[in-house]
Amino acid sequence: MYGMHVHEAVVAAGETKTGITIHYVNENFDEGEIIAKYETPLLETDTPQDVAAKIHELEMKWFPVVVEQLLRNEKPV
């Protein structure tokens, strides 16, 4: 599952939080070693579009930080 379908499923399941996982890429889909995970809380009133926006915020905040840490041979936090 990918794209808006993920956010729709998160809302349908009544999840109270969601997040991103940054991982290495290998030959198998979503099976690379995990580098870092970040979460954000969800509100009961959040729509799939709200969830997508929250995920986008996490991605824009953490992707550059993690890449910079990896380039400096630091362990991402």
C-alpha positions as a printed Julia matrix, in Angstrom:
77×3 Matrix{Float64}:
   0.0    0.0    0.0
   1.28   3.48  -0.78
   0.26   7.08  -1.3
  -3.1    8.37  -0.09
  -4.3    4.78   0.46
  -1.97   4.57   3.47
  -3.36   7.76   4.99
  -6.94   6.6    4.38
  -6.17   3.3    6.12
  -4.6    5.1    9.09
  -7.74   7.22   9.56
 -10.08   4.23   9.03
  -8.19   2.27  11.69
  -8.61   5.08  14.22
  -4.86   5.34  14.81
  -3.71   7.9   17.38
  -0.28   8.41  15.83
   1.51   7.94  12.54
   5.01   8.47  11.3
   7.83   7.87   8.89
  10.55   5.28   8.7
  13.8    6.16   6.96
  15.62   3.07   5.77
  18.3    1.87   3.42
  17.11   0.57   0.07
  17.83  -2.97  -1.04
  16.43  -5.27  -3.72
  13.2   -5.89  -1.77
  10.4   -3.37  -1.25
  10.51  -1.79   2.24
  12.96  -4.35   3.6
  16.12  -2.24   3.96
  17.75  -1.74   7.36
  15.93   0.92   9.38
  17.93   4.09   9.98
  15.42   6.18  11.95
  11.73   6.49  12.84
   9.75   9.61  13.7
   6.12   9.91  14.87
   3.43  12.54  15.1
   0.14  12.45  17.02
  -3.19  12.29  15.23
  -6.47  13.9   16.21
  -9.84  12.16  15.95
 -10.83  14.87  13.49
  -7.85  14.36  11.14
  -8.74  13.5    7.55
  -6.5   11.52   5.2
  -5.38  14.87   3.79
  -4.44  16.05   7.3
  -2.45  12.86   7.85
  -0.68  13.36   4.51
   0.24  16.91   5.53
   1.62  15.73   8.88
   3.69  13.05   7.14
   4.98  15.62   4.66
   6.07  17.85   7.56
   7.98  14.96   9.15
   9.65  14.14   5.84
  10.74  17.71   5.18
  12.05  18.08   8.74
  13.89  14.77   9.14
  15.13  13.63   5.71
  17.75  16.39   5.41
  18.82  15.93   9.05
  19.31  12.19   8.66
  21.17  12.53   5.35
  23.5   15.13   6.89
  24.15  12.88   9.89
  24.92   9.92   7.64
  27.31  12.03   5.55
  29.15  12.94   8.78
  29.21   9.25   9.78
  27.02  10.05  12.79
  24.26   7.81  14.07
  20.89   9.47  13.31
  18.79  10.37  16.34
